[in-house]
Amino acid sequence: GVAVPSGTVTLPTVFMFLPLLRNILLRERITLVHGHQTTSTLCHEALFHARVMGFKTVFTDHSLFGFADSSSIHMNKVIEWAVSEISHVICVSHTSKENLVLRASLADPGKVSVIPNATDPVMFTPSPETVDISWAAVQTLTIVVMTRLVYRKGVDLLVDVVPEVCRRFPTVSFIIGGDGPRRIQVEEMVERHSLFDRVEVLGEVAQGEVPEVLRRGQIFLNCSLTDAFCIAIIEAASCGLLVVSTAVGGVPEVLPPDMLLLAAPTPEALVEATAAAIDKVRSVFPWELHDRVAKMYSWQDVACRTEDVYDKVAHSVCPSMLDRFAALYNLGW
């Protein structure tokens, strides 16, 4: 048989959740159902049954999908069916919105709003010892990588970038946090290049410990191959780190150029961008970065903008059953 990694496959039950969902919706007097993520079978099942029962629905998409591989073709057909009857859609970046409008063949892009993610500026702060000082006071620079160690997060790029940066800059070290099936590649890279004293591999890091790890560095490196919106880079910037990232998906929208150095998703480009960050970071004041991020992103703002969407949906007219059948018929269902 074919070995399937755990957590990568779910069984769509379609109708098994209906009795429980109906009980919850009626008992709690729900007026609107909001689901998240294209690949969530529970989300699509709940939104489907909510629409059948006449509830208003909102869907939030957090990911980017292609158009050529088999899994993307399948999921694009699913999302085309799901979004056809949704009252409103929320995407986390403008790139994500463009991607979804194309994948779902939406005739009305106005049905989609862009509400970015955010971070907690109270939790993600620089060290109190760095108030009113720049990173020029630091003798040895530390580059932090905090990510799931999977293919999509660019581990293949990371294992090429780290040895070259260490070779070119003897006073630079790395901290790599996160776990995943590609962790073995990182550990082999450290052993192959004898970087035991330059690269610290932490493995899985608890959510509450992430700010403390970020405070140990001055530069944050993100090697993602695709990202609709990377929360990790605003968390790093909120902790006062200068960010280096691949210019993929919605990442270029997240931070201004003086806080985010972009590079093509190649080892050579990432090494050069990291070198530029090493030259620039000593003029960076970490608390200034934190204050700017705190003004750009907050969950309170996300909540207010989401509430505006809810108000808009609440005053919209539900399509008739005939209109719903017509929409599905036009999709080939």
Beta strands, then each sheet from edge to edge (+ up, - down):
strand 1: 32-36
strand 2: 56-61
strand 3: 88-91
strand 4: 112-114
strand 5: 141-146
strand 6: 172-177
strand 7: 199-203
strand 8: 219-222
strand 9: 242-246
strand 10: 260-263
sheet 1: 1+ 2+ 3+ 4+
sheet 2: 7+ 6+ 5+ 8+ 9+ 10+
end
